[in-house]
Amino acid sequence: MKRMIIALALGTILSAPASAEFMLDSRFQDADGDLIADIPADAAEQVDPDTLIFAYTPVEDPAVYAEVWQEFLDHMSELTGKQVQFFPVQSNAAQIEAMRAGRLHIAGFNTGSNPLAVACAGFRPFAMMAAADGSFGYEMEIITYPDSGIDKVEDIKGKTLAFTAETSNSGFKAPSALLKAEFNMLPETDYSPAFSGAHDNSILGVANKDYDAAAIANSVKARMIDRDVVSEDQLKVVYTSQTFPTTGYGVAHNLTPELQEKIKEAFFSFDWAGTKLEQEFSKSGEAQFIPITFQEDWSVIRQIDEANGVSYTCG
């Protein structure tokens, strides 16, 4: 029932007039109209670095994920003939800026920051994690702790609700839009917003009773529970959304076409069986990389942004 209510509310939001057409920064071209930056036609503008830098979205402890990704990066190194280095990032903004500045070549950008990375950093997403049967995605949950006095969303009025960052879909964009559309609840007026910086911070904050409630991605929660970072009985779910696409993986637009194809091959040829990547991401039901397109698979996220009046301003 809660999922149905969220879906209906989101349908209302998405029927609102779009505030602006999705546009790339002026430094990028999109001649084929697929909404992502074209590879530069001039070979002089293409890059073929000796060392490739990879960054995973700043969701949880970077030290943990450096080890989780190492076997995959070794596989990519073998296919491309290049060194591949894991780069820990502390924020979505830092990750986007690193690619925009040419310091980041391959990345997984979280759901909500994908459009900004595409528009401002020339990010070309092509893959996403999925279950063995090809299904994919996660849900936004609003969580609290037992005995918080919050049994339904309306009970958050007058209390503190933690978001992650303004670029996060499940950590800010979707919940804030849904709270407004379904419950006429506004930040500062009906609840006190706080920003934790990451999903794991929000989840730990609720478990430790630092926040009354939080909007989070349930895929992150599942992995944290599996690693015993938090226990299921420390948390209570009061809202569950429809399914959203998860982290999108891709490359900087100006890598040579040949290198971009090799990197894609690395994603789709990687054997997950017995790897630390499988060990970690199987906790949220993921078992493979599948092809995606930003134009189709991120349509709902762009619509949420439009409903929120988001503009992709590039510095």
Contacts in CASP RR format, 6 or more apart in sequence:
PFRMAT RR
TARGET T0000
AUTHOR 0000-0000-0000
METHOD contacts of the structure
MODEL  1
MKRMIIALALGTILSAPASAEFMLDSRFQDADGDLIADIPADAAEQVDPD
TLIFAYTPVEDPAVYAEVWQEFLDHMSELTGKQVQFFPVQSNAAQIEAMR
AGRLHIAGFNTGSNPLAVACAGFRPFAMMAAADGSFGYEMEIITYPDSGI
DKVEDIKGKTLAFTAETSNSGFKAPSALLKAEFNMLPETDYSPAFSGAHD
NSILGVANKDYDAAAIANSVKARMIDRDVVSEDQLKVVYTSQTFPTTGYG
VAHNLTPELQEKIKEAFFSFDWAGTKLEQEFSKSGEAQFIPITFQEDWSV
IRQIDEANGVSYTCG
2 238 0 8 1.000
2 239 0 8 1.000
2 240 0 8 1.000
3 139 0 8 1.000
3 240 0 8 1.000
3 241 0 8 1.000
3 242 0 8 1.000
5 182 0 8 1.000
6 178 0 8 1.000
6 182 0 8 1.000
6 239 0 8 1.000
6 240 0 8 1.000
6 241 0 8 1.000
6 242 0 8 1.000
7 241 0 8 1.000
7 242 0 8 1.000
8 182 0 8 1.000
9 178 0 8 1.000
9 181 0 8 1.000
9 182 0 8 1.000
10 174 0 8 1.000
10 177 0 8 1.000
10 178 0 8 1.000
10 181 0 8 1.000
10 241 0 8 1.000
10 242 0 8 1.000
10 304 0 8 1.000
12 181 0 8 1.000
12 182 0 8 1.000
13 177 0 8 1.000
13 178 0 8 1.000
13 181 0 8 1.000
13 303 0 8 1.000
13 304 0 8 1.000
13 307 0 8 1.000
14 300 0 8 1.000
14 303 0 8 1.000
14 304 0 8 1.000
14 307 0 8 1.000
16 306 0 8 1.000
16 307 0 8 1.000
18 303 0 8 1.000
18 306 0 8 1.000
19 306 0 8 1.000
19 307 0 8 1.000
19 309 0 8 1.000
19 310 0 8 1.000
19 311 0 8 1.000
20 306 0 8 1.000
20 309 0 8 1.000
20 311 0 8 1.000
22 35 0 8 1.000
22 115 0 8 1.000
22 119 0 8 1.000
22 302 0 8 1.000
22 312 0 8 1.000
23 119 0 8 1.000
23 312 0 8 1.000
24 30 0 8 1.000
24 35 0 8 1.000
24 36 0 8 1.000
24 37 0 8 1.000
24 118 0 8 1.000
24 119 0 8 1.000
24 122 0 8 1.000
25 119 0 8 1.000
25 120 0 8 1.000
25 122 0 8 1.000
25 312 0 8 1.000
25 314 0 8 1.000
28 37 0 8 1.000
28 38 0 8 1.000
28 122 0 8 1.000
28 253 0 8 1.000
29 37 0 8 1.000
29 38 0 8 1.000
29 40 0 8 1.000
30 36 0 8 1.000
30 37 0 8 1.000
30 38 0 8 1.000
31 38 0 8 1.000
32 38 0 8 1.000
33 295 0 8 1.000
34 293 0 8 1.000
34 294 0 8 1.000
34 295 0 8 1.000
35 118 0 8 1.000
35 294 0 8 1.000
35 295 0 8 1.000
36 118 0 8 1.000
36 122 0 8 1.000
36 123 0 8 1.000
36 124 0 8 1.000
36 125 0 8 1.000
36 253 0 8 1.000
36 294 0 8 1.000
36 295 0 8 1.000
37 118 0 8 1.000
37 122 0 8 1.000
37 123 0 8 1.000
37 124 0 8 1.000
37 253 0 8 1.000
38 253 0 8 1.000
39 46 0 8 1.000
39 253 0 8 1.000
39 254 0 8 1.000
39 255 0 8 1.000
39 256 0 8 1.000
39 257 0 8 1.000
39 260 0 8 1.000
40 46 0 8 1.000
40 253 0 8 1.000
40 254 0 8 1.000
43 256 0 8 1.000
45 254 0 8 1.000
46 254 0 8 1.000
46 255 0 8 1.000
46 256 0 8 1.000
46 257 0 8 1.000
47 102 0 8 1.000
47 252 0 8 1.000
47 254 0 8 1.000
47 255 0 8 1.000
47 256 0 8 1.000
48 255 0 8 1.000
48 256 0 8 1.000
48 259 0 8 1.000
49 82 0 8 1.000
49 105 0 8 1.000
50 82 0 8 1.000
50 83 0 8 1.000
51 82 0 8 1.000
51 83 0 8 1.000
51 84 0 8 1.000
51 85 0 8 1.000
52 76 0 8 1.000
52 77 0 8 1.000
52 80 0 8 1.000
52 82 0 8 1.000
52 83 0 8 1.000
52 84 0 8 1.000
52 85 0 8 1.000
52 105 0 8 1.000
52 106 0 8 1.000
52 263 0 8 1.000
53 84 0 8 1.000
53 85 0 8 1.000
53 87 0 8 1.000
53 98 0 8 1.000
53 103 0 8 1.000
53 104 0 8 1.000
53 105 0 8 1.000
53 106 0 8 1.000
54 69 0 8 1.000
54 73 0 8 1.000
54 76 0 8 1.000
54 84 0 8 1.000
54 85 0 8 1.000
54 86 0 8 1.000
54 87 0 8 1.000
54 104 0 8 1.000
54 105 0 8 1.000
54 106 0 8 1.000
54 107 0 8 1.000
55 86 0 8 1.000
55 87 0 8 1.000
55 88 0 8 1.000
55 89 0 8 1.000
55 95 0 8 1.000
55 98 0 8 1.000
55 104 0 8 1.000
55 106 0 8 1.000
55 107 0 8 1.000
55 108 0 8 1.000
56 62 0 8 1.000
56 65 0 8 1.000
56 69 0 8 1.000
56 86 0 8 1.000
56 89 0 8 1.000
56 107 0 8 1.000
56 108 0 8 1.000
56 247 0 8 1.000
57 89 0 8 1.000
57 92 0 8 1.000
57 95 0 8 1.000
57 107 0 8 1.000
57 108 0 8 1.000
57 109 0 8 1.000
57 110 0 8 1.000
57 113 0 8 1.000
57 247 0 8 1.000
58 88 0 8 1.000
58 89 0 8 1.000
58 90 0 8 1.000
58 91 0 8 1.000
58 92 0 8 1.000
58 94 0 8 1.000
58 95 0 8 1.000
58 198 0 8 1.000
59 110 0 8 1.000
59 198 0 8 1.000
59 199 0 8 1.000
59 200 0 8 1.000
59 217 0 8 1.000
59 220 0 8 1.000
60 198 0 8 1.000
60 199 0 8 1.000
60 200 0 8 1.000
60 220 0 8 1.000
60 223 0 8 1.000
60 224 0 8 1.000
61 200 0 8 1.000
62 88 0 8 1.000
62 89 0 8 1.000
62 90 0 8 1.000
63 88 0 8 1.000
65 86 0 8 1.000
65 88 0 8 1.000
65 280 0 8 1.000
66 86 0 8 1.000
66 88 0 8 1.000
67 276 0 8 1.000
68 276 0 8 1.000
68 277 0 8 1.000
68 279 0 8 1.000
68 280 0 8 1.000
69 86 0 8 1.000
69 276 0 8 1.000
69 277 0 8 1.000
70 86 0 8 1.000
70 276 0 8 1.000
71 275 0 8 1.000
71 276 0 8 1.000
71 277 0 8 1.000
72 266 0 8 1.000
72 270 0 8 1.000
72 275 0 8 1.000
72 277 0 8 1.000
73 84 0 8 1.000
73 85 0 8 1.000
73 86 0 8 1.000
74 84 0 8 1.000
75 266 0 8 1.000
75 269 0 8 1.000
75 270 0 8 1.000
76 84 0 8 1.000
76 106 0 8 1.000
76 263 0 8 1.000
76 266 0 8 1.000
77 83 0 8 1.000
77 84 0 8 1.000
79 262 0 8 1.000
79 265 0 8 1.000
79 266 0 8 1.000
79 269 0 8 1.000
80 259 0 8 1.000
80 262 0 8 1.000
80 263 0 8 1.000
80 266 0 8 1.000
84 106 0 8 1.000
87 98 0 8 1.000
87 104 0 8 1.000
89 95 0 8 1.000
89 98 0 8 1.000
91 165 0 8 1.000
91 197 0 8 1.000
92 109 0 8 1.000
92 110 0 8 1.000
92 113 0 8 1.000
92 116 0 8 1.000
92 165 0 8 1.000
92 167 0 8 1.000
92 168 0 8 1.000
93 165 0 8 1.000
93 167 0 8 1.000
95 104 0 8 1.000
95 107 0 8 1.000
95 109 0 8 1.000
95 113 0 8 1.000
95 117 0 8 1.000
96 109 0 8 1.000
96 113 0 8 1.000
96 116 0 8 1.000
96 117 0 8 1.000
96 120 0 8 1.000
96 121 0 8 1.000
96 123 0 8 1.000
96 167 0 8 1.000
97 121 0 8 1.000
98 104 0 8 1.000
99 105 0 8 1.000
99 107 0 8 1.000
99 117 0 8 1.000
99 121 0 8 1.000
99 122 0 8 1.000
99 123 0 8 1.000
99 252 0 8 1.000
100 120 0 8 1.000
100 121 0 8 1.000
100 122 0 8 1.000
100 314 0 8 1.000
102 252 0 8 1.000
104 252 0 8 1.000
105 251 0 8 1.000
105 252 0 8 1.000
105 255 0 8 1.000
106 249 0 8 1.000
106 250 0 8 1.000
106 251 0 8 1.000
106 252 0 8 1.000
106 263 0 8 1.000
107 117 0 8 1.000
107 123 0 8 1.000
107 249 0 8 1.000
107 250 0 8 1.000
107 251 0 8 1.000
108 247 0 8 1.000
108 248 0 8 1.000
108 249 0 8 1.000
108 250 0 8 1.000
109 117 0 8 1.000
109 123 0 8 1.000
109 125 0 8 1.000
109 247 0 8 1.000
109 248 0 8 1.000
110 167 0 8 1.000
110 168 0 8 1.000
110 169 0 8 1.000
110 247 0 8 1.000
110 248 0 8 1.000
111 168 0 8 1.000
111 169 0 8 1.000
111 170 0 8 1.000
111 217 0 8 1.000
111 244 0 8 1.000
111 245 0 8 1.000
111 246 0 8 1.000
111 247 0 8 1.000
111 248 0 8 1.000
111 298 0 8 1.000
111 301 0 8 1.000
112 167 0 8 1.000
112 168 0 8 1.000
112 169 0 8 1.000
112 173 0 8 1.000
112 301 0 8 1.000
113 167 0 8 1.000
113 168 0 8 1.000
114 123 0 8 1.000
114 125 0 8 1.000
114 248 0 8 1.000
114 294 0 8 1.000
114 298 0 8 1.000
114 301 0 8 1.000
115 294 0 8 1.000
115 298 0 8 1.000
115 301 0 8 1.000
115 302 0 8 1.000
115 305 0 8 1.000
115 312 0 8 1.000
116 167 0 8 1.000
116 312 0 8 1.000
117 123 0 8 1.000
118 124 0 8 1.000
118 125 0 8 1.000
118 294 0 8 1.000
119 312 0 8 1.000
119 314 0 8 1.000
120 312 0 8 1.000
120 313 0 8 1.000
120 314 0 8 1.000
120 315 0 8 1.000
121 252 0 8 1.000
122 252 0 8 1.000
122 253 0 8 1.000
123 250 0 8 1.000
123 251 0 8 1.000
123 252 0 8 1.000
123 253 0 8 1.000
124 250 0 8 1.000
124 251 0 8 1.000
124 252 0 8 1.000
124 253 0 8 1.000
124 260 0 8 1.000
125 248 0 8 1.000
125 249 0 8 1.000
125 250 0 8 1.000
125 292 0 8 1.000
125 294 0 8 1.000
125 298 0 8 1.000
126 249 0 8 1.000
126 250 0 8 1.000
126 251 0 8 1.000
126 264 0 8 1.000
126 267 0 8 1.000
126 291 0 8 1.000
126 292 0 8 1.000
126 293 0 8 1.000
127 248 0 8 1.000
127 249 0 8 1.000
127 250 0 8 1.000
127 264 0 8 1.000
127 267 0 8 1.000
127 268 0 8 1.000
127 289 0 8 1.000
127 290 0 8 1.000
127 291 0 8 1.000
127 292 0 8 1.000
128 136 0 8 1.000
128 137 0 8 1.000
128 245 0 8 1.000
128 246 0 8 1.000
128 247 0 8 1.000
128 248 0 8 1.000
128 249 0 8 1.000
128 289 0 8 1.000
128 290 0 8 1.000
128 292 0 8 1.000
128 297 0 8 1.000
129 136 0 8 1.000
129 246 0 8 1.000
129 247 0 8 1.000
129 281 0 8 1.000
129 286 0 8 1.000
129 288 0 8 1.000
129 289 0 8 1.000
129 290 0 8 1.000
130 136 0 8 1.000
130 137 0 8 1.000
130 286 0 8 1.000
130 287 0 8 1.000
130 288 0 8 1.000
130 289 0 8 1.000
130 290 0 8 1.000
131 285 0 8 1.000
131 286 0 8 1.000
131 287 0 8 1.000
131 288 0 8 1.000
132 287 0 8 1.000
132 288 0 8 1.000
134 288 0 8 1.000
134 290 0 8 1.000
136 245 0 8 1.000
136 246 0 8 1.000
136 286 0 8 1.000
136 290 0 8 1.000
137 219 0 8 1.000
137 243 0 8 1.000
137 244 0 8 1.000
137 245 0 8 1.000
137 246 0 8 1.000
138 170 0 8 1.000
138 217 0 8 1.000
138 218 0 8 1.000
138 219 0 8 1.000
138 243 0 8 1.000
138 244 0 8 1.000
138 246 0 8 1.000
138 284 0 8 1.000
139 170 0 8 1.000
139 217 0 8 1.000
139 218 0 8 1.000
139 240 0 8 1.000
139 241 0 8 1.000
139 242 0 8 1.000
139 243 0 8 1.000
139 244 0 8 1.000
140 169 0 8 1.000
140 170 0 8 1.000
140 171 0 8 1.000
140 174 0 8 1.000
140 175 0 8 1.000
140 215 0 8 1.000
140 216 0 8 1.000
140 217 0 8 1.000
140 218 0 8 1.000
140 239 0 8 1.000
140 240 0 8 1.000
140 241 0 8 1.000
140 244 0 8 1.000
141 170 0 8 1.000
141 215 0 8 1.000
141 216 0 8 1.000
141 217 0 8 1.000
141 218 0 8 1.000
141 221 0 8 1.000
141 237 0 8 1.000
141 239 0 8 1.000
141 240 0 8 1.000
141 241 0 8 1.000
142 153 0 8 1.000
142 156 0 8 1.000
142 161 0 8 1.000
142 175 0 8 1.000
142 213 0 8 1.000
142 214 0 8 1.000
142 215 0 8 1.000
142 216 0 8 1.000
142 237 0 8 1.000
142 238 0 8 1.000
142 239 0 8 1.000
143 203 0 8 1.000
143 206 0 8 1.000
143 213 0 8 1.000
143 214 0 8 1.000
143 216 0 8 1.000
143 221 0 8 1.000
143 235 0 8 1.000
143 236 0 8 1.000
143 237 0 8 1.000
143 238 0 8 1.000
144 150 0 8 1.000
144 206 0 8 1.000
144 212 0 8 1.000
144 213 0 8 1.000
144 214 0 8 1.000
144 235 0 8 1.000
144 236 0 8 1.000
144 238 0 8 1.000
145 206 0 8 1.000
145 207 0 8 1.000
145 209 0 8 1.000
145 234 0 8 1.000
145 235 0 8 1.000
145 236 0 8 1.000
146 233 0 8 1.000
146 234 0 8 1.000
146 236 0 8 1.000
148 209 0 8 1.000
148 212 0 8 1.000
148 213 0 8 1.000
148 236 0 8 1.000
149 155 0 8 1.000
150 156 0 8 1.000
150 159 0 8 1.000
150 212 0 8 1.000
150 213 0 8 1.000
150 236 0 8 1.000
150 238 0 8 1.000
151 238 0 8 1.000
152 238 0 8 1.000
153 179 0 8 1.000
153 182 0 8 1.000
153 183 0 8 1.000
153 185 0 8 1.000
153 238 0 8 1.000
153 239 0 8 1.000
154 183 0 8 1.000
154 185 0 8 1.000
155 238 0 8 1.000
156 185 0 8 1.000
156 190 0 8 1.000
156 191 0 8 1.000
156 212 0 8 1.000
156 213 0 8 1.000
157 185 0 8 1.000
157 190 0 8 1.000
157 191 0 8 1.000
158 190 0 8 1.000
158 191 0 8 1.000
158 192 0 8 1.000
159 191 0 8 1.000
159 192 0 8 1.000
159 212 0 8 1.000
159 213 0 8 1.000
160 191 0 8 1.000
160 192 0 8 1.000
160 193 0 8 1.000
160 194 0 8 1.000
160 211 0 8 1.000
160 212 0 8 1.000
160 213 0 8 1.000
161 187 0 8 1.000
161 191 0 8 1.000
161 192 0 8 1.000
161 193 0 8 1.000
161 194 0 8 1.000
161 211 0 8 1.000
161 212 0 8 1.000
161 213 0 8 1.000
161 214 0 8 1.000
161 215 0 8 1.000
162 193 0 8 1.000
162 194 0 8 1.000
162 195 0 8 1.000
162 196 0 8 1.000
162 202 0 8 1.000
162 205 0 8 1.000
162 206 0 8 1.000
162 211 0 8 1.000
162 213 0 8 1.000
162 214 0 8 1.000
162 215 0 8 1.000
163 171 0 8 1.000
163 172 0 8 1.000
163 175 0 8 1.000
163 176 0 8 1.000
163 193 0 8 1.000
163 194 0 8 1.000
163 195 0 8 1.000
163 196 0 8 1.000
163 202 0 8 1.000
163 214 0 8 1.000
163 215 0 8 1.000
164 170 0 8 1.000
164 171 0 8 1.000
164 172 0 8 1.000
164 195 0 8 1.000
164 196 0 8 1.000
164 197 0 8 1.000
164 198 0 8 1.000
164 199 0 8 1.000
164 201 0 8 1.000
164 202 0 8 1.000
164 215 0 8 1.000
164 216 0 8 1.000
165 171 0 8 1.000
165 172 0 8 1.000
165 195 0 8 1.000
165 197 0 8 1.000
165 198 0 8 1.000
166 172 0 8 1.000
166 173 0 8 1.000
166 195 0 8 1.000
168 199 0 8 1.000
169 244 0 8 1.000
169 301 0 8 1.000
169 304 0 8 1.000
170 199 0 8 1.000
170 215 0 8 1.000
170 216 0 8 1.000
170 217 0 8 1.000
170 241 0 8 1.000
170 244 0 8 1.000
171 199 0 8 1.000
171 202 0 8 1.000
171 215 0 8 1.000
171 216 0 8 1.000
171 217 0 8 1.000
172 195 0 8 1.000
172 215 0 8 1.000
173 301 0 8 1.000
173 304 0 8 1.000
173 305 0 8 1.000
173 308 0 8 1.000
173 310 0 8 1.000
174 215 0 8 1.000
174 241 0 8 1.000
174 244 0 8 1.000
174 304 0 8 1.000
175 215 0 8 1.000
175 241 0 8 1.000
176 187 0 8 1.000
176 215 0 8 1.000
176 308 0 8 1.000
177 304 0 8 1.000
177 307 0 8 1.000
177 308 0 8 1.000
178 241 0 8 1.000
179 185 0 8 1.000
179 186 0 8 1.000
179 190 0 8 1.000
179 191 0 8 1.000
180 186 0 8 1.000
184 190 0 8 1.000
185 191 0 8 1.000
187 193 0 8 1.000
194 211 0 8 1.000
196 202 0 8 1.000
196 205 0 8 1.000
196 211 0 8 1.000
196 214 0 8 1.000
199 216 0 8 1.000
199 217 0 8 1.000
199 220 0 8 1.000
199 221 0 8 1.000
200 220 0 8 1.000
200 224 0 8 1.000
200 229 0 8 1.000
202 211 0 8 1.000
202 214 0 8 1.000
202 215 0 8 1.000
202 216 0 8 1.000
203 214 0 8 1.000
203 216 0 8 1.000
203 220 0 8 1.000
203 221 0 8 1.000
203 224 0 8 1.000
203 230 0 8 1.000
203 235 0 8 1.000
204 210 0 8 1.000
204 229 0 8 1.000
204 230 0 8 1.000
205 211 0 8 1.000
205 214 0 8 1.000
206 212 0 8 1.000
206 213 0 8 1.000
206 214 0 8 1.000
206 234 0 8 1.000
206 235 0 8 1.000
207 230 0 8 1.000
207 231 0 8 1.000
207 234 0 8 1.000
207 235 0 8 1.000
213 238 0 8 1.000
217 246 0 8 1.000
218 237 0 8 1.000
218 240 0 8 1.000
219 246 0 8 1.000
219 284 0 8 1.000
220 284 0 8 1.000
221 230 0 8 1.000
221 235 0 8 1.000
222 283 0 8 1.000
222 284 0 8 1.000
222 285 0 8 1.000
223 280 0 8 1.000
223 281 0 8 1.000
223 283 0 8 1.000
223 284 0 8 1.000
224 230 0 8 1.000
225 231 0 8 1.000
225 232 0 8 1.000
226 283 0 8 1.000
227 283 0 8 1.000
244 300 0 8 1.000
244 301 0 8 1.000
245 292 0 8 1.000
245 297 0 8 1.000
245 298 0 8 1.000
245 300 0 8 1.000
245 301 0 8 1.000
246 286 0 8 1.000
248 292 0 8 1.000
249 267 0 8 1.000
249 289 0 8 1.000
250 263 0 8 1.000
251 260 0 8 1.000
251 263 0 8 1.000
255 263 0 8 1.000
267 289 0 8 1.000
268 289 0 8 1.000
268 291 0 8 1.000
270 277 0 8 1.000
270 289 0 8 1.000
272 278 0 8 1.000
272 287 0 8 1.000
272 288 0 8 1.000
278 287 0 8 1.000
281 287 0 8 1.000
END
